[in-house]
Amino acid sequence: MPPARVDPARPLLLGADLEPLRECVRAAAEEVLAQFPTVGDRETQAVVDGWVDQLADLLREIDATATELALRVPS
């Protein structure tokens, strides 16, 4: 079976859609870090801090990956 035909405008749409994603995850990472909760218990706080850091790192990685992809997609 031959490969499906790809609309040449489709990659351009993907590139345009990546910018709002990048802005959203960048802002979300900063917002997560700004809302660092304090729970009082030291052990619980360490777990919460770890989860918040992981979430911020994940959002930053999504931003970085979207940025790399945007550079590869023709605009």
Biopython code that builds the backbone (N, CA, C, O; Angstrom):
import numpy as np
from Bio.PDB.StructureBuilder import StructureBuilder

atoms = [
    (1, "MET", "N", (0.851, -1.169, 0.000)),
    (1, "MET", "CA", (0.000, 0.000, 0.000)),
    (1, "MET", "C", (0.899, 1.236, 0.000)),
    (1, "MET", "O", (1.804, 1.330, 0.829)),
    (2, "PRO", "N", (0.675, 2.172, -0.897)),
    (2, "PRO", "CA", (1.514, 3.374, -0.949)),
    (2, "PRO", "C", (1.255, 4.267, 0.272)),
    (2, "PRO", "O", (0.165, 4.247, 0.844)),
    (3, "PRO", "N", (2.260, 5.044, 0.660)),
    (3, "PRO", "CA", (2.066, 5.935, 1.807)),
    (3, "PRO", "C", (1.014, 7.003, 1.502)),
    (3, "PRO", "O", (0.822, 7.400, 0.353)),
    (4, "ALA", "N", (0.354, 7.448, 2.540)),
    (4, "ALA", "CA", (-0.663, 8.486, 2.376)),
    (4, "ALA", "C", (-0.004, 9.798, 1.971)),
    (4, "ALA", "O", (1.109, 10.109, 2.395)),
    (5, "ARG", "N", (-0.703, 10.549, 1.153)),
    (5, "ARG", "CA", (-0.199, 11.853, 0.705)),
    (5, "ARG", "C", (-0.308, 12.843, 1.868)),
    (5, "ARG", "O", (-1.338, 12.915, 2.540)),
    (6, "VAL", "N", (0.754, 13.594, 2.093)),
    (6, "VAL", "CA", (0.773, 14.593, 3.162)),
    (6, "VAL", "C", (0.536, 15.970, 2.560)),
    (6, "VAL", "O", (1.204, 16.372, 1.607)),
    (7, "ASP", "N", (-0.413, 16.673, 3.125)),
    (7, "ASP", "CA", (-0.701, 18.041, 2.694)),
    (7, "ASP", "C", (0.497, 18.915, 3.040)),
    (7, "ASP", "O", (0.893, 18.951, 4.205)),
    (8, "PRO", "N", (1.099, 19.628, 2.072)),
    (8, "PRO", "CA", (2.286, 20.431, 2.353)),
    (8, "PRO", "C", (2.046, 21.550, 3.373)),
    (8, "PRO", "O", (2.995, 22.032, 3.992)),
    (9, "ALA", "N", (0.812, 21.957, 3.549)),
    (9, "ALA", "CA", (0.518, 23.022, 4.516)),
    (9, "ALA", "C", (0.462, 22.483, 5.947)),
    (9, "ALA", "O", (0.528, 23.258, 6.901)),
    (10, "ARG", "N", (0.343, 21.188, 6.102)),
    (10, "ARG", "CA", (0.201, 20.603, 7.437)),
    (10, "ARG", "C", (1.394, 20.875, 8.349)),
    (10, "ARG", "O", (1.181, 21.243, 9.504)),
    (11, "PRO", "N", (2.637, 20.712, 7.893)),
    (11, "PRO", "CA", (3.763, 21.053, 8.773)),
    (11, "PRO", "C", (3.771, 22.517, 9.199)),
    (11, "PRO", "O", (4.196, 22.840, 10.308)),
    (12, "LEU", "N", (3.306, 23.398, 8.328)),
    (12, "LEU", "CA", (3.244, 24.817, 8.687)),
    (12, "LEU", "C", (2.257, 25.040, 9.822)),
    (12, "LEU", "O", (2.494, 25.863, 10.706)),
    (13, "LEU", "N", (1.158, 24.313, 9.797)),
    (13, "LEU", "CA", (0.177, 24.418, 10.873)),
    (13, "LEU", "C", (0.759, 23.895, 12.179)),
    (13, "LEU", "O", (0.510, 24.459, 13.244)),
    (14, "LEU", "N", (1.528, 22.826, 12.098)),
    (14, "LEU", "CA", (2.161, 22.277, 13.293)),
    (14, "LEU", "C", (3.108, 23.300, 13.902)),
    (14, "LEU", "O", (3.102, 23.501, 15.117)),
    (15, "GLY", "N", (3.908, 23.938, 13.086)),
    (15, "GLY", "CA", (4.824, 24.957, 13.590)),
    (15, "GLY", "C", (4.086, 26.096, 14.271)),
    (15, "GLY", "O", (4.530, 26.597, 15.304)),
    (16, "ALA", "N", (2.974, 26.503, 13.705)),
    (16, "ALA", "CA", (2.182, 27.580, 14.298)),
    (16, "ALA", "C", (1.541, 27.128, 15.606)),
    (16, "ALA", "O", (1.387, 27.933, 16.525)),
    (17, "ASP", "N", (1.169, 25.870, 15.702)),
    (17, "ASP", "CA", (0.546, 25.352, 16.917)),
    (17, "ASP", "C", (1.545, 25.142, 18.051)),
    (17, "ASP", "O", (1.148, 25.099, 19.216)),
    (18, "LEU", "N", (2.806, 25.014, 17.741)),
    (18, "LEU", "CA", (3.804, 24.775, 18.785)),
    (18, "LEU", "C", (4.061, 26.008, 19.645)),
    (18, "LEU", "O", (4.378, 25.867, 20.826)),
    (19, "GLU", "N", (3.935, 27.187, 19.099)),
    (19, "GLU", "CA", (4.235, 28.395, 19.871)),
    (19, "GLU", "C", (3.298, 28.574, 21.069)),
    (19, "GLU", "O", (3.780, 28.845, 22.169)),
    (20, "PRO", "N", (1.976, 28.433, 20.899)),
    (20, "PRO", "CA", (1.119, 28.537, 22.086)),
    (20, "PRO", "C", (1.425, 27.452, 23.124)),
    (20, "PRO", "O", (1.345, 27.704, 24.326)),
    (21, "LEU", "N", (1.773, 26.253, 22.665)),
    (21, "LEU", "CA", (2.146, 25.186, 23.589)),
    (21, "LEU", "C", (3.377, 25.582, 24.385)),
    (21, "LEU", "O", (3.422, 25.418, 25.605)),
    (22, "ARG", "N", (4.365, 26.099, 23.692)),
    (22, "ARG", "CA", (5.600, 26.510, 24.359)),
    (22, "ARG", "C", (5.333, 27.593, 25.388)),
    (22, "ARG", "O", (5.840, 27.525, 26.508)),
    (23, "GLU", "N", (4.547, 28.585, 25.022)),
    (23, "GLU", "CA", (4.226, 29.671, 25.955)),
    (23, "GLU", "C", (3.480, 29.145, 27.178)),
    (23, "GLU", "O", (3.743, 29.564, 28.305)),
    (24, "CYS", "N", (2.560, 28.235, 26.945)),
    (24, "CYS", "CA", (1.741, 27.689, 28.029)),
    (24, "CYS", "C", (2.586, 26.890, 29.018)),
    (24, "CYS", "O", (2.481, 27.100, 30.226)),
    (25, "VAL", "N", (3.418, 25.982, 28.523)),
    (25, "VAL", "CA", (4.206, 25.155, 29.448)),
    (25, "VAL", "C", (5.297, 25.972, 30.134)),
    (25, "VAL", "O", (5.652, 25.692, 31.279)),
    (26, "ARG", "N", (5.826, 26.971, 29.452)),
    (26, "ARG", "CA", (6.826, 27.843, 30.078)),
    (26, "ARG", "C", (6.210, 28.600, 31.246)),
    (26, "ARG", "O", (6.794, 28.676, 32.327)),
    (27, "ALA", "N", (5.025, 29.159, 31.020)),
    (27, "ALA", "CA", (4.328, 29.884, 32.087)),
    (27, "ALA", "C", (3.893, 28.946, 33.202)),
    (27, "ALA", "O", (3.953, 29.307, 34.377)),
    (28, "ALA", "N", (3.457, 27.747, 32.843)),
    (28, "ALA", "CA", (3.022, 26.780, 33.855)),
    (28, "ALA", "C", (4.179, 26.356, 34.748)),
    (28, "ALA", "O", (3.994, 26.195, 35.955)),
    (29, "ALA", "N", (5.365, 26.171, 34.184)),
    (29, "ALA", "CA", (6.529, 25.792, 34.997)),
    (29, "ALA", "C", (6.838, 26.875, 36.020)),
    (29, "ALA", "O", (7.113, 26.576, 37.182)),
    (30, "GLU", "N", (6.795, 28.118, 35.595)),
    (30, "GLU", "CA", (7.059, 29.213, 36.523)),
    (30, "GLU", "C", (5.957, 29.332, 37.582)),
    (30, "GLU", "O", (6.230, 29.612, 38.749)),
    (31, "GLU", "N", (4.720, 29.115, 37.158)),
    (31, "GLU", "CA", (3.603, 29.199, 38.099)),
    (31, "GLU", "C", (3.670, 28.087, 39.141)),
    (31, "GLU", "O", (3.392, 28.317, 40.318)),
    (32, "VAL", "N", (4.034, 26.896, 38.714)),
    (32, "VAL", "CA", (4.165, 25.776, 39.653)),
    (32, "VAL", "C", (5.214, 26.106, 40.709)),
    (32, "VAL", "O", (4.997, 25.877, 41.899)),
    (33, "LEU", "N", (6.336, 26.636, 40.278)),
    (33, "LEU", "CA", (7.394, 26.964, 41.236)),
    (33, "LEU", "C", (7.004, 28.128, 42.144)),
    (33, "LEU", "O", (7.437, 28.189, 43.295)),
    (34, "ALA", "N", (6.197, 29.043, 41.639)),
    (34, "ALA", "CA", (5.758, 30.182, 42.448)),
    (34, "ALA", "C", (4.741, 29.763, 43.508)),
    (34, "ALA", "O", (4.593, 30.439, 44.526)),
    (35, "GLN", "N", (4.050, 28.665, 43.277)),
    (35, "GLN", "CA", (3.014, 28.202, 44.192)),
    (35, "GLN", "C", (3.513, 27.056, 45.083)),
    (35, "GLN", "O", (2.727, 26.202, 45.492)),
    (36, "PHE", "N", (4.778, 27.038, 45.373)),
    (36, "PHE", "CA", (5.366, 25.969, 46.172)),
    (36, "PHE", "C", (4.618, 25.836, 47.494)),
    (36, "PHE", "O", (4.688, 26.744, 48.323)),
    (37, "PRO", "N", (3.903, 24.732, 47.717)),
    (37, "PRO", "CA", (3.135, 24.578, 48.950)),
    (37, "PRO", "C", (4.030, 24.244, 50.145)),
    (37, "PRO", "O", (5.063, 23.589, 49.999)),
    (38, "THR", "N", (3.623, 24.699, 51.312)),
    (38, "THR", "CA", (4.311, 24.376, 52.554)),
    (38, "THR", "C", (3.367, 23.516, 53.382)),
    (38, "THR", "O", (2.250, 23.929, 53.691)),
    (39, "VAL", "N", (3.824, 22.313, 53.741)),
    (39, "VAL", "CA", (2.954, 21.392, 54.457)),
    (39, "VAL", "C", (3.296, 21.267, 55.941)),
    (39, "VAL", "O", (2.479, 20.764, 56.714)),
    (40, "GLY", "N", (4.468, 21.706, 56.352)),
    (40, "GLY", "CA", (4.824, 21.685, 57.767)),
    (40, "GLY", "C", (5.672, 20.494, 58.173)),
    (40, "GLY", "O", (6.716, 20.674, 58.799)),
    (41, "ASP", "N", (5.256, 19.291, 57.839)),
    (41, "ASP", "CA", (6.018, 18.095, 58.183)),
    (41, "ASP", "C", (7.224, 17.972, 57.264)),
    (41, "ASP", "O", (7.093, 18.070, 56.044)),
    (42, "ARG", "N", (8.395, 17.757, 57.845)),
    (42, "ARG", "CA", (9.636, 17.770, 57.064)),
    (42, "ARG", "C", (9.674, 16.667, 56.006)),
    (42, "ARG", "O", (10.052, 16.927, 54.863)),
    (43, "GLU", "N", (9.292, 15.454, 56.363)),
    (43, "GLU", "CA", (9.338, 14.344, 55.406)),
    (43, "GLU", "C", (8.316, 14.540, 54.289)),
    (43, "GLU", "O", (8.609, 14.311, 53.115)),
    (44, "THR", "N", (7.127, 14.960, 54.666)),
    (44, "THR", "CA", (6.091, 15.219, 53.662)),
    (44, "THR", "C", (6.510, 16.374, 52.764)),
    (44, "THR", "O", (6.283, 16.342, 51.555)),
    (45, "GLN", "N", (7.120, 17.392, 53.356)),
    (45, "GLN", "CA", (7.575, 18.542, 52.573)),
    (45, "GLN", "C", (8.610, 18.126, 51.543)),
    (45, "GLN", "O", (8.595, 18.618, 50.415)),
    (46, "ALA", "N", (9.510, 17.224, 51.922)),
    (46, "ALA", "CA", (10.540, 16.754, 50.983)),
    (46, "ALA", "C", (9.896, 16.039, 49.790)),
    (46, "ALA", "O", (10.330, 16.208, 48.650)),
    (47, "VAL", "N", (8.865, 15.245, 50.060)),
    (47, "VAL", "CA", (8.166, 14.543, 48.973)),
    (47, "VAL", "C", (7.446, 15.546, 48.077)),
    (47, "VAL", "O", (7.528, 15.459, 46.851)),
    (48, "VAL", "N", (6.742, 16.493, 48.685)),
    (48, "VAL", "CA", (6.022, 17.507, 47.910)),
    (48, "VAL", "C", (7.008, 18.332, 47.078)),
    (48, "VAL", "O", (6.759, 18.591, 45.901)),
    (49, "ASP", "N", (8.111, 18.739, 47.675)),
    (49, "ASP", "CA", (9.128, 19.505, 46.949)),
    (49, "ASP", "C", (9.646, 18.719, 45.743)),
    (49, "ASP", "O", (9.833, 19.278, 44.662)),
    (50, "GLY", "N", (9.874, 17.427, 45.938)),
    (50, "GLY", "CA", (10.347, 16.588, 44.838)),
    (50, "GLY", "C", (9.345, 16.514, 43.703)),
    (50, "GLY", "O", (9.716, 16.597, 42.532)),
    (51, "TRP", "N", (8.073, 16.357, 44.049)),
    (51, "TRP", "CA", (7.029, 16.288, 43.027)),
    (51, "TRP", "C", (6.902, 17.613, 42.285)),
    (51, "TRP", "O", (6.747, 17.627, 41.064)),
    (52, "VAL", "N", (6.966, 18.710, 43.002)),
    (52, "VAL", "CA", (6.865, 20.028, 42.361)),
    (52, "VAL", "C", (8.054, 20.237, 41.421)),
    (52, "VAL", "O", (7.883, 20.716, 40.300)),
    (53, "ASP", "N", (9.249, 19.881, 41.874)),
    (53, "ASP", "CA", (10.431, 19.999, 41.018)),
    (53, "ASP", "C", (10.299, 19.131, 39.769)),
    (53, "ASP", "O", (10.639, 19.566, 38.668)),
    (54, "GLN", "N", (9.806, 17.907, 39.939)),
    (54, "GLN", "CA", (9.638, 17.020, 38.785)),
    (54, "GLN", "C", (8.626, 17.576, 37.795)),
    (54, "GLN", "O", (8.825, 17.499, 36.582)),
    (55, "LEU", "N", (7.544, 18.136, 38.314)),
    (55, "LEU", "CA", (6.536, 18.724, 37.428)),
    (55, "LEU", "C", (7.115, 19.910, 36.659)),
    (55, "LEU", "O", (6.899, 20.034, 35.453)),
    (56, "ALA", "N", (7.842, 20.771, 37.347)),
    (56, "ALA", "CA", (8.461, 21.919, 36.676)),
    (56, "ALA", "C", (9.475, 21.453, 35.632)),
    (56, "ALA", "O", (9.539, 22.011, 34.536)),
    (57, "ASP", "N", (10.270, 20.427, 35.968)),
    (57, "ASP", "CA", (11.238, 19.881, 35.011)),
    (57, "ASP", "C", (10.539, 19.291, 33.794)),
    (57, "ASP", "O", (10.994, 19.478, 32.666)),
    (58, "LEU", "N", (9.431, 18.578, 34.017)),
    (58, "LEU", "CA", (8.679, 18.003, 32.911)),
    (58, "LEU", "C", (8.145, 19.096, 31.981)),
    (58, "LEU", "O", (8.239, 18.981, 30.759)),
    (59, "LEU", "N", (7.594, 20.139, 32.562)),
    (59, "LEU", "CA", (7.079, 21.240, 31.745)),
    (59, "LEU", "C", (8.198, 21.925, 30.969)),
    (59, "LEU", "O", (8.009, 22.299, 29.811)),
    (60, "ARG", "N", (9.343, 22.091, 31.585)),
    (60, "ARG", "CA", (10.490, 22.694, 30.877)),
    (60, "ARG", "C", (10.965, 21.792, 29.745)),
    (60, "ARG", "O", (11.365, 22.280, 28.687)),
    (61, "GLU", "N", (10.923, 20.484, 29.960)),
    (61, "GLU", "CA", (11.341, 19.544, 28.913)),
    (61, "GLU", "C", (10.369, 19.572, 27.739)),
    (61, "GLU", "O", (10.787, 19.483, 26.584)),
    (62, "ILE", "N", (9.084, 19.696, 28.025)),
    (62, "ILE", "CA", (8.100, 19.826, 26.947)),
    (62, "ILE", "C", (8.387, 21.092, 26.140)),
    (62, "ILE", "O", (8.317, 21.075, 24.911)),
    (63, "ASP", "N", (8.710, 22.186, 26.827)),
    (63, "ASP", "CA", (9.056, 23.437, 26.149)),
    (63, "ASP", "C", (10.287, 23.252, 25.272)),
    (63, "ASP", "O", (10.309, 23.693, 24.123)),
    (64, "ALA", "N", (11.310, 22.602, 25.814)),
    (64, "ALA", "CA", (12.548, 22.403, 25.055)),
    (64, "ALA", "C", (12.308, 21.516, 23.833)),
    (64, "ALA", "O", (12.826, 21.796, 22.751)),
    (65, "THR", "N", (11.535, 20.461, 23.999)),
    (65, "THR", "CA", (11.252, 19.565, 22.884)),
    (65, "THR", "C", (10.423, 20.267, 21.815)),
    (65, "THR", "O", (10.680, 20.106, 20.622)),
    (66, "ALA", "N", (9.437, 21.040, 22.235)),
    (66, "ALA", "CA", (8.619, 21.789, 21.273)),
    (66, "ALA", "C", (9.471, 22.818, 20.535)),
    (66, "ALA", "O", (9.272, 23.052, 19.343)),
    (67, "THR", "N", (10.415, 23.431, 21.239)),
    (67, "THR", "CA", (11.310, 24.399, 20.603)),
    (67, "THR", "C", (12.167, 23.723, 19.545)),
    (67, "THR", "O", (12.310, 24.238, 18.436)),
    (68, "GLU", "N", (12.743, 22.564, 19.883)),
    (68, "GLU", "CA", (13.559, 21.825, 18.918)),
    (68, "GLU", "C", (12.737, 21.416, 17.700)),
    (68, "GLU", "O", (13.195, 21.523, 16.562)),
    (69, "LEU", "N", (11.529, 20.950, 17.952)),
    (69, "LEU", "CA", (10.656, 20.547, 16.857)),
    (69, "LEU", "C", (10.287, 21.745, 15.985)),
    (69, "LEU", "O", (10.260, 21.633, 14.759)),
    (70, "ALA", "N", (10.009, 22.865, 16.594)),
    (70, "ALA", "CA", (9.655, 24.072, 15.839)),
    (70, "ALA", "C", (10.801, 24.516, 14.924)),
    (70, "ALA", "O", (10.557, 25.042, 13.838)),
    (71, "LEU", "N", (12.024, 24.310, 15.349)),
    (71, "LEU", "CA", (13.169, 24.674, 14.525)),
    (71, "LEU", "C", (13.301, 23.754, 13.306)),
    (71, "LEU", "O", (13.853, 24.157, 12.283)),
    (72, "ARG", "N", (12.805, 22.541, 13.411)),
    (72, "ARG", "CA", (12.912, 21.568, 12.317)),
    (72, "ARG", "C", (11.763, 21.666, 11.313)),
    (72, "ARG", "O", (11.880, 21.235, 10.166)),
    (73, "VAL", "N", (10.646, 22.247, 11.773)),
    (73, "VAL", "CA", (9.465, 22.349, 10.906)),
    (73, "VAL", "C", (9.584, 23.633, 10.083)),
    (73, "VAL", "O", (9.840, 24.705, 10.630)),
    (74, "PRO", "N", (9.396, 23.518, 8.768)),
    (74, "PRO", "CA", (9.470, 24.738, 7.958)),
    (74, "PRO", "C", (8.384, 25.727, 8.358)),
    (74, "PRO", "O", (7.256, 25.352, 8.677)),
    (75, "SER", "N", (8.757, 26.991, 8.331)),
    (75, "SER", "CA", (7.764, 28.011, 8.693)),
    (75, "SER", "C", (7.455, 28.919, 7.519)),
    (75, "SER", "O", (6.641, 29.834, 7.644)),
]
sb = StructureBuilder()
sb.init_structure("model")
sb.init_model(0)
sb.init_chain("A")
sb.init_seg("    ")
for serial, (resi, resn, name, xyz) in enumerate(atoms, 1):
    if name == "N":
        sb.init_residue(resn, " ", resi, " ")
    sb.init_atom(name, np.array(xyz, "f"), 0.0, 1.0, " ", f" {name:<3s}", serial, name[0])
structure = sb.get_structure()
